[in-house]
Every structure is written in structure tokens, then in C-alpha cells.
């Protein structure tokens, strides 16, 4: 990856409940997404990467990421797995499985850094 040429697309998906219109404004969720993107953009820019943040609302997180990857011609998707606190392991969740099956590009699964 060339920091001066490549663009990192940060995608935060707000999963909308089916009982709500897809374009409903939910201020706490929007604020959380914008704050997350702002923090990630700050970190990426410190490393001299070109970065674009995208806040998306969708009924399904996995399909929204696939759609964005097609539209933006993304060649790698990186997803952080969430730890199962009860059994102390990192299960492959529904969204990660969906991305592995449906993505036309490389998908990288990472475990979070230990605190």
C-alpha cells in the first residue's frame, strides 16, 4: 500500500431496524458513527494516508459493506472480530461470514489488540 497514492475508505454502518424508515435520523447512533470515523481518520492521517470516511445506514451491515466496496472499487476489506467474553475466543460472526462469502475482494479478519 502506497500512502501517497492509495485511499483508505473507512466505512461505518448504522444498522437500521426494519420498523424504521431507512433514512431515519437517530442522533446518538449518527454521533457515535461520526466520532468513530473522526478518530480513525485522525490516526490514518497521522500515518500520512489518504483517507475518506463514509457513514452509511442500511438494513444489513454486511451487504452495505459489499455495496460500498463495489462502488468505490475497494480491493481489501479489513474487519475486526469481536471477542466472545464467555468462552474467551473470537467467533466468526454473521457479518464476517457474509463478507467472506460475498466479497469480490480480499477480506482480512483481525483480532483486536489486547488492552
DRENPA-3360 file (N, C-alpha, C; in nm, 2 decimals, always signed):
BEGIN
1 = XXXXXXXX = +0.08/-0.12/+0.00/+0.00/+0.00/+0.00/+0.09/+0.12/+0.00 ~ +0.06/+0.22/-0.09/+0.14/+0.34/-0.10/+0.06/+0.45/-0.04 ~ +0.11/+0.50/+0.08/+0.03/+0.61/+0.15/+0.01/+0.73/+0.07 ~ +0.09/+0.76/-0.03/+0.07/+0.88/-0.11/-0.02/+0.87/-0.23 ~ -0.05/+0.74/-0.27/-0.14/+0.72/-0.38/-0.27/+0.65/-0.34 ~ -0.27/+0.55/-0.26/-0.39/+0.48/-0.22/-0.48/+0.55/-0.12 ~ -0.60/+0.52/-0.13/-0.70/+0.58/-0.04/-0.76/+0.47/+0.05 ~ -0.76/+0.50/+0.18/-0.82/+0.41/+0.28/-0.97/+0.46/+0.30;
9 = XXXXXXXX = -1.06/+0.37/+0.27/-1.20/+0.41/+0.28/-1.25/+0.35/+0.42 ~ -1.29/+0.43/+0.51/-1.34/+0.39/+0.64/-1.49/+0.39/+0.63 ~ -1.55/+0.28/+0.66/-1.70/+0.27/+0.64/-1.76/+0.23/+0.78 ~ -1.85/+0.32/+0.82/-1.92/+0.29/+0.95/-2.07/+0.27/+0.91 ~ -2.12/+0.16/+0.94/-2.26/+0.13/+0.90/-2.35/+0.13/+1.02 ~ -2.45/+0.21/+1.01/-2.56/+0.21/+1.12/-2.66/+0.11/+1.07 ~ -2.68/+0.01/+1.14/-2.78/-0.09/+1.10/-2.92/-0.05/+1.15 ~ -3.01/-0.02/+1.05/-3.14/+0.03/+1.08/-3.24/-0.08/+1.10;
17 = XXXXXXXX = -3.32/-0.07/+1.21/-3.43/-0.16/+1.24/-3.53/-0.15/+1.13 ~ -3.59/-0.27/+1.09/-3.69/-0.27/+0.99/-3.82/-0.20/+1.02 ~ -3.84/-0.16/+1.14/-3.96/-0.09/+1.18/-3.94/+0.06/+1.15 ~ -3.82/+0.10/+1.12/-3.80/+0.24/+1.09/-3.77/+0.27/+0.94 ~ -3.80/+0.38/+0.89/-3.76/+0.42/+0.75/-3.61/+0.41/+0.74 ~ -3.55/+0.37/+0.63/-3.41/+0.35/+0.62/-3.33/+0.49/+0.64 ~ -3.40/+0.60/+0.61/-3.33/+0.73/+0.62/-3.36/+0.80/+0.75 ~ -3.41/+0.73/+0.85/-3.44/+0.79/+0.98/-3.32/+0.84/+1.04;
25 = XXXXXXXX = -3.33/+0.96/+1.10/-3.22/+1.02/+1.18/-3.23/+0.97/+1.32 ~ -3.12/+0.90/+1.37/-3.11/+0.86/+1.51/-2.98/+0.93/+1.56 ~ -3.00/+1.05/+1.62/-2.88/+1.13/+1.66/-2.77/+1.06/+1.74 ~ -2.81/+0.97/+1.84/-2.70/+0.91/+1.92/-2.62/+0.81/+1.83 ~ -2.68/+0.74/+1.74/-2.61/+0.65/+1.65/-2.53/+0.72/+1.55 ~ -2.58/+0.83/+1.49/-2.51/+0.91/+1.40/-2.39/+0.97/+1.47 ~ -2.40/+1.03/+1.58/-2.29/+1.09/+1.66/-2.18/+0.98/+1.69 ~ -2.22/+0.86/+1.73/-2.13/+0.76/+1.75/-2.05/+0.72/+1.63;
33 = XXXXXXXX = -2.12/+0.71/+1.52/-2.05/+0.68/+1.39/-1.96/+0.79/+1.34 ~ -2.00/+0.91/+1.35/-1.92/+1.03/+1.31/-1.80/+1.04/+1.40 ~ -1.81/+1.01/+1.53/-1.70/+1.02/+1.62/-1.60/+0.91/+1.59 ~ -1.65/+0.79/+1.57/-1.56/+0.67/+1.53/-1.48/+0.71/+1.41 ~ -1.55/+0.75/+1.30/-1.48/+0.79/+1.18/-1.38/+0.90/+1.20 ~ -1.42/+1.00/+1.28/-1.32/+1.11/+1.31/-1.20/+1.06/+1.37 ~ -1.21/+0.97/+1.47/-1.09/+0.92/+1.54/-1.00/+0.83/+1.45 ~ -1.07/+0.75/+1.36/-0.99/+0.67/+1.27/-0.93/+0.75/+1.16;
41 = XXXXXXXX = -1.00/+0.85/+1.11/-0.94/+0.95/+1.01/-0.81/+1.02/+1.07 ~ -0.82/+1.06/+1.20/-0.71/+1.12/+1.26/-0.59/+1.03/+1.27 ~ -0.61/+0.91/+1.31/-0.50/+0.81/+1.31/-0.44/+0.78/+1.18 ~ -0.52/+0.76/+1.08/-0.47/+0.74/+0.94/-0.39/+0.85/+0.89 ~ -0.44/+0.97/+0.91/-0.38/+1.09/+0.86/-0.24/+1.12/+0.93 ~ -0.23/+1.08/+1.05/-0.10/+1.09/+1.12/+0.00/+1.00/+1.06 ~ -0.04/+0.89/+1.00/+0.05/+0.80/+0.93/+0.06/+0.84/+0.78 ~ +0.01/+0.95/+0.74/+0.02/+1.01/+0.61/-0.06/+0.93/+0.50;
49 = XXXXXXXX = -0.17/+0.87/+0.54/-0.25/+0.80/+0.44/-0.36/+0.90/+0.40 ~ -0.40/+0.88/+0.27/-0.52/+0.95/+0.22/-0.64/+0.87/+0.27 ~ -0.73/+0.93/+0.33/-0.84/+0.86/+0.39/-0.97/+0.93/+0.36 ~ -1.08/+0.85/+0.35/-1.21/+0.90/+0.33/-1.31/+0.82/+0.42 ~ -1.38/+0.89/+0.50/-1.48/+0.83/+0.59/-1.62/+0.83/+0.53 ~ -1.69/+0.72/+0.55/-1.83/+0.71/+0.49/-1.92/+0.66/+0.60 ~ -2.02/+0.73/+0.63/-2.13/+0.69/+0.72/-2.25/+0.65/+0.64 ~ -2.29/+0.52/+0.66/-2.39/+0.46/+0.58/-2.50/+0.40/+0.67;
57 = XXXXXXXX = -2.62/+0.41/+0.63/-2.73/+0.35/+0.70/-2.79/+0.24/+0.61 ~ -2.81/+0.12/+0.67/-2.85/+0.00/+0.60/-2.93/-0.09/+0.69 ~ -3.00/-0.18/+0.62/-3.07/-0.29/+0.70/-2.98/-0.40/+0.74 ~ -2.87/-0.41/+0.67/-2.77/-0.52/+0.69/-2.63/-0.46/+0.67 ~ -2.54/-0.48/+0.77/-2.41/-0.43/+0.77/-2.33/-0.49/+0.66 ~ -2.33/-0.63/+0.65/-2.25/-0.70/+0.55/-2.28/-0.65/+0.41 ~ -2.41/-0.65/+0.37/-2.45/-0.61/+0.24/-2.41/-0.46/+0.21 ~ -2.41/-0.38/+0.31/-2.37/-0.24/+0.29/-2.22/-0.23/+0.27;
65 = XXXXXXXX = -2.14/-0.30/+0.33/-2.00/-0.30/+0.31/-1.97/-0.36/+0.17 ~ -2.04/-0.46/+0.13/-2.02/-0.52/-0.01/-2.06/-0.41/-0.11 ~ -2.17/-0.35/-0.09/-2.21/-0.24/-0.19/-2.11/-0.13/-0.19 ~ -2.06/-0.08/-0.08/-1.96/+0.02/-0.08/-1.83/-0.02/-0.15 ~ -1.79/-0.15/-0.12/-1.67/-0.20/-0.19/-1.68/-0.20/-0.34 ~ -1.80/-0.23/-0.39/-1.82/-0.23/-0.54/-1.82/-0.09/-0.59 ~ -1.89/+0.00/-0.52/-1.90/+0.14/-0.57/-1.76/+0.21/-0.57 ~ -1.68/+0.18/-0.47/-1.56/+0.25/-0.45/-1.44/+0.17/-0.50;
73 = XXXXXXXX = -1.46/+0.06/-0.56/-1.36/-0.03/-0.62/-1.25/-0.06/-0.52 ~ -1.30/-0.10/-0.40/-1.21/-0.14/-0.29/-1.15/-0.27/-0.31 ~ -1.02/-0.29/-0.29/-0.95/-0.42/-0.31/-0.92/-0.50/-0.19 ~ -0.94/-0.44/-0.07/-0.93/-0.52/+0.06/-1.02/-0.47/+0.16 ~ -1.09/-0.56/+0.23/-1.18/-0.52/+0.34/-1.11/-0.58/+0.47 ~ -1.10/-0.49/+0.57/-1.04/-0.54/+0.70/-1.15/-0.52/+0.80 ~ -1.18/-0.63/+0.87/-1.28/-0.64/+0.97/-1.22/-0.69/+1.11 ~ -1.26/-0.62/+1.21/-1.21/-0.66/+1.35/-1.31/-0.76/+1.41;
81 = XXXXXXXX = -1.27/-0.87/+1.45/-1.36/-0.97/+1.51/-1.38/-0.93/+1.66 ~ -1.50/-0.96/+1.71/-1.53/-0.93/+1.85/-1.51/-1.06/+1.93 ~ -1.45/-1.04/+2.05/-1.43/-1.15/+2.14/-1.55/-1.20/+2.21 ~ -1.57/-1.33/+2.22/-1.68/-1.39/+2.30/-1.62/-1.39/+2.44 ~ -1.67/-1.31/+2.53/-1.62/-1.30/+2.67/-1.65/-1.43/+2.75 ~ -1.75/-1.50/+2.72/-1.78/-1.62/+2.80/-1.68/-1.73/+2.77 ~ -1.65/-1.75/+2.64/-1.56/-1.86/+2.61/-1.42/-1.82/+2.58 ~ -1.40/-1.69/+2.58/-1.27/-1.63/+2.55/-1.21/-1.67/+2.42;
89 = XXXXXXXX = -1.29/-1.66/+2.31/-1.24/-1.68/+2.18/-1.31/-1.58/+2.08 ~ -1.27/-1.59/+1.95/-1.31/-1.49/+1.85/-1.40/-1.56/+1.75 ~ -1.53/-1.58/+1.77/-1.61/-1.65/+1.67/-1.63/-1.57/+1.54 ~ -1.65/-1.64/+1.43/-1.68/-1.58/+1.31/-1.82/-1.54/+1.31 ~ -1.85/-1.41/+1.32/-1.99/-1.36/+1.33/-2.06/-1.36/+1.19 ~ -2.19/-1.34/+1.19/-2.27/-1.35/+1.07/-2.22/-1.25/+0.96 ~ -2.18/-1.13/+1.00/-2.14/-1.03/+0.91/-2.00/-1.07/+0.85 ~ -1.91/-1.11/+0.92/-1.78/-1.16/+0.87/-1.80/-1.27/+0.77;
97 = XXXXXXXX = -1.88/-1.37/+0.81/-1.91/-1.48/+0.72/-1.97/-1.43/+0.59 ~ -2.06/-1.34/+0.60/-2.13/-1.28/+0.48/-2.02/-1.22/+0.39 ~ -1.93/-1.14/+0.45/-1.82/-1.08/+0.37/-1.73/-1.18/+0.30 ~ -1.70/-1.28/+0.38/-1.61/-1.39/+0.32/-1.67/-1.46/+0.20 ~ -1.80/-1.48/+0.21/-1.88/-1.55/+0.10/-1.90/-1.46/-0.02 ~ -1.94/-1.33/+0.01/-1.99/-1.25/-0.10/-1.90/-1.14/-0.16 ~ -1.79/-1.12/-0.09/-1.69/-1.02/-0.14/-1.62/-1.06/-0.26 ~ -1.60/-0.97/-0.35/-1.52/-1.00/-0.47/-1.37/-0.96/-0.45;
105 = XXXXXXXX = -1.34/-0.91/-0.33/-1.20/-0.86/-0.30/-1.15/-0.94/-0.18 ~ -1.03/-0.92/-0.14/-0.97/-0.98/-0.03/-1.03/-0.93/+0.10 ~ -1.06/-1.02/+0.20/-1.11/-0.99/+0.33/-1.01/-1.04/+0.43 ~ -0.97/-0.94/+0.52/-0.88/-0.98/+0.63/-0.96/-0.96/+0.76 ~ -0.95/-1.07/+0.84/-1.01/-1.07/+0.97/-0.90/-1.05/+1.07 ~ -0.92/-0.96/+1.17/-0.82/-0.93/+1.27/-0.88/-0.94/+1.41 ~ -0.80/-0.98/+1.50/-0.85/-0.98/+1.64/-0.80/-0.84/+1.70 ~ -0.88/-0.79/+1.79/-0.84/-0.66/+1.85/-0.71/-0.67/+1.93;
113 = XXX = -0.64/-0.56/+1.94/-0.52/-0.56/+2.02/-0.56/-0.58/+2.17 ~ -0.49/-0.65/+2.24/-0.52/-0.67/+2.39/-0.50/-0.54/+2.46 ~ -0.59/-0.52/+2.56/-0.58/-0.40/+2.64/-0.47/-0.40/+2.74;
% end
